[in-house]
Amino acid sequence: MDTTWSMIYVAIVAWGLQISFGYFQVRAFNQILRELSRKGSVRIGRTKSRWKPRTVVIFVTGDDEKIVDFAYMSGVSIFSRPKRKPCLIGQPLPLSNNVLSQLSSPLQEAISVANCENP
C-alpha cells in the first residue's frame, strides 16, 4: 500500500469520526433544548461571526420575563457541549449593563440576538 492510499484511508476515518462526534454534539444540544422547553418560553440566539468561534445561547423565560434557566455552547470544535450559567437565573430581561459587562463578548452578542429575534 502506497502513501496515497494511506492518506485516503486516514481522510475517510477522520471524516467518519467528525460525523459521529457531530451527531453526539447535536444530540446533546437537542437534549438540553427539550429539557429547557419544558420550563417555559425558550429563546435561542447565536453569534453572527463567520470567522470566530460561535456561541449559541438557550434561555427560558417565565411569564414575568425573568430568566428561569440558561445554557450556552461555545467553541469551534465538535467537542463543545452545552454548559449552564446559573448566575443569570432570576435576572429580569432585558439584562442590565452591569450583568452584561460580567459576561464574555460572544455571550453578550448571542443574548442580544436572542432578545431581538424572539420578542
N, C-alpha and C positions, 0 to 999 in steps of 0.2 A: 504494500500500500504506500503510495507516494504522499507527499505533503499536501497536495491539492485535495485529495480525498479526506485526509485527516482534518483539514480546515473545514471542509464541508460538513463532516460529522460533528465537529465541535460547534459549528454555527447552528446546526439542527438541534442539538442538545440544548444550547443556550436559548434558542427560540422557544423550545418546549418548556424550559424552566420559567421563562418570562411569562408565558401564557398561564402556566399553573399558579405561579405566585400572584399574577394579576387577578386570577379567579378568586384566590383567597382574600385579596385586598377588597375586591368588590363585595364579596360575601360578608366580610367584617363591617363594611360601610352599610350595607343593606340591613344587617342585623341590628346595628345601633339605631338606624333610621326607624325600623319597626318598633324598637323599644321606646324611642322618644316620641313617636307619633301617638302612642297610647296615652301620653301625659297631657296633650293639649295641641295647640296650633303650632305647626313646625315651620320654621323659616330656614332657608338654606342660602348661603352665599359663598362665592369663591373669588379669589384674586383674579384679575384680568391679565396679568403679565404673561407674556408668552415665553420669555427667556429666564425668568426667575422661578424658584420653587413655588409651586402652587399651594395655596391654603384653602381648605374647604371648612366652613363652619356650619353647624346644625344647632339651632337652639329652639327651645319650646317656650312659648309664652302662654300665660294664663289669661283669664278674662280681664284681669286688672292691668294687663300689659307689663307684667313683671316676668323676668326670665325664670322659668321653672327648672330647666335643665339645659346644659350646654356641653357640646362636644366639638372637637375640631380634628382635622387631619392635615398635616403639613409635611412637605418634602418633595423630592424629585424621584424617589425610588419606589419600587413595588413593595418595599418593606415597611412603609409608613402605615400605621394603624390609627384608628380613632382614639383620641385621648380626651379625658374630661377636664374641665376647668371650673372647679367648684367655687372659685372666688367671684364668679359672675352670677351665680344663682341668687335670686332675690333682688337683683338690680332692676330698676324700672327702665323702660325704653322710652325715648332714646337714651343711650348711655351717656353719662356726664363726661365732660372733658377730663376730669380727674381720673375716672375709671379707665377711660380710653388711653390716657397717657401711660398707664402702667402696663399696657399690652404691646406686643410687637407690632411693627408696621403692617406685616401681612394680615395679622388678625384684625387690626383696625379696618383695613380695606375690605376684607371679606364680610365683616359685620356691617359696614356701611352699605355694601351691595345687598346683603340680605334685608336690611331695613328699607332700602329704596325700592327693591323689586317685589317685596311682599308687604304691602301696607296693612 
